Amino acid sequence: MKLVVAVTTVAALGAALGPADLPPFAFENYDGRSITSATFEGKTTIVVPTYAKCVFACPMVTFLLTELDRQIGSPETVQYLHLSIQPDEDTAEEILSHFDDHEIDRADRRWLFANGPASRIEQFLDDTGIEIARTPVEGGEVIEHTIRVWVVGPDGRTRAEFDTYFWNDEEMDDALRSPGT
C-alpha cells in the first residue's frame, strides 16, 4: 500500500508541475540552417517527431498543424519544428515534397524540419521518451513511433505536451496564448 501511495504522490506532483522542458539540442534544418534550443527564443514552437516519407500519421499531423496555423492567422510568433525520426532518409527533396503536399510555402521560415545529425536526434528522442519500432516488410519497413506534440513557449519552457495528434483545442489555445505569442 505504501508503494502505491508513493507512486500516486509522485504522479500527482508531476502533473501539478506540468510537462517537462525539452532537453538542450543542436540539429540541422533541411536547408542547412542550425536549429538549437535558442531557436525557440521569442517564439512559440510546436515540436513533433515525424518523418517525410510517412504515409499515414505524419502527413496527418502536418495537415492538422497547417489547419491550426490558418486558424490562428499564421502569426510570425509561432513556428513549427518537425523532428525527423529518420534523419538519414529525410532528404531536403523528400522534406520539400512533404511541405509541398501540404501547401506550405517553401519561403516560410517558420516551418522547420530537423534531419540531422542522426546521433543527436536519436539522443534527443531517447531523452524525451520517443520510442521507434521498425518492422521489415517486403519492399521496405513499417515504422511506428511514439506520438507526441510539444508546445514550447517563447521562454523555451514547455507549455503543453500532447500524446495525441488530436489535441484538445482549448488546451492548445491556452498553450499558444502565452506572453509574446
N, C-alpha and C positions, 0 to 999 in steps of 0.2 A: 504494500500500500504506500509506503514512503516513497518508493521509486516513482510510482505513478504520479504522486503529488508533486515531486520534484520536476518531472518531465513536463507536467501541466504548467507549473510555475514558470519554467524556462520558456515554454512555448508562448505563454501569455505575455511574458516580459518581451520576447522577441516581437510579437505582434504590436505591443504598445510602442516599441521603439521605431517601428516602421521598417521599410525594406533596407537591406544592407547597401552601402555605397559600392559602386563598381571599383575593382582594383585599378591602380595606375596601369597605363598601357601606352604602347607606341606601335602603330601599324602604318601601312601604306594604303592610300586610296588607289582605286583602279587607274587613275590618271597620274600616279606618281607623287601626288601631294602627301605630306606627312599628316597622320591623324594621331593625336595624342590626347591624353586626359585634358590638356589645355584647350583642345578643340571645343570643349563644352562651355568654356568660359563666356558668359554674357548671352548665351542662347539656351533654349530648352532643346534637348536632344532626345529623340526616340530611337532606342537601340534594339535591333532584332537580329538573332543569329539566323542565317539563311544561306542559300546558295543559288547561283544564277541558272543552273540547268534543271533545277527542281521543276516538276510539272504539276504539283498539287498545292501543298500548304504554303510554300514560299511565295508563289505568284499571288495566292490569296491574301497574304499579309501585305504584300506590296500594293495590291488593289485597295485594301482597307486603309492603308496609310495615305494613298493618294486621295481617297474619298475624304478622309479626316482632314487632310491638308486643304482641300477645296472648301470643306465646311467651315474651317476656321479662317479662311481668307488668305491662305499661303503667306503667313507673316514671315518676314526676314528673321525674326527672333526664334523660329522653330526650324530645326534641321533633323534629318533622318539618317541614321547610320545602320546600313545593312552590314553585318559582320559575317564574312564567308566562313562556312564550316568546311569548305573545300578550296582553300586559298590557292593550291597548285593547279586546280582545274578551272577556277573562275577567272578567265582571261578578260582583258579590257573589252574585247569584242563580244564575249558572252554577256558581260555585265551591261554594256550599252544596248545590246539586243533586248535584255530583260527590261531595262528602263524604257526603250522604245515601245515594247509591247504594252507598257502601262502609261504611255504618252507623257513620260517625264522628260522635260526639256533638258537636253544634254548640257545646256549652258547654266542651268540652275544649280549653283554650287551648294545648295542646302542638302542635296541628295548625295550621300557618301556611300561607298561600298568598299570596305576594307578587305583586301585579298592577299595580304602577306605581311611579313614573312610567316610561314606556316608554324614554326616553332613558337612564336609569340602568341599567335591566335590560339593554338592548342592549349598553351598555358592559361590564357585568359578563360577559355571555355572550361577547363578543369577547375580553375579558381571560382568560377561562378556556377558550377554545378550543371553545366550543359553536357548531357551525355549524347553520344553518337553511336548508332548501331548500323553496321554495313552488312547487307546480306547479298552475296553473289547470286546473280540470276543470269540466264542466257542473254548475252549481249551487253552485260554491264553489271550494275548493282543497284539495290534499293537502299536508300539512306534514310534513316529515321533519326530525328534529334529532338531533344527537349524543346518544347515551345516556351518562349519567354519574351516578354516585351518590357523594356525598362524605359521609364521617363526620367531623364536626368535634368535637373534644374540648372539655371544659369550659373549657380554657385558650385556646380559639379557634384552636388548631392543627389542621390536617388530619391525622387519624389513619389514614384509609384512603380510597382512591379506586377505584371500580369502573367499568369501561367496559361494564358489562352490568347488566341488572336481575336476572340470575340469579347473584348474588354467591355466593362460596364461604362457606358457613355458618360454618366455623371462623375464617376471616379476619374476617367480620362480628362474630362473638362476641369475638374479640380486640380489635377496634376499639371495641366497646361496653364492654369490661371495662377502662375507664380510671379513673384516680382521680376520685372524685366521681360515678361512674355507679352 
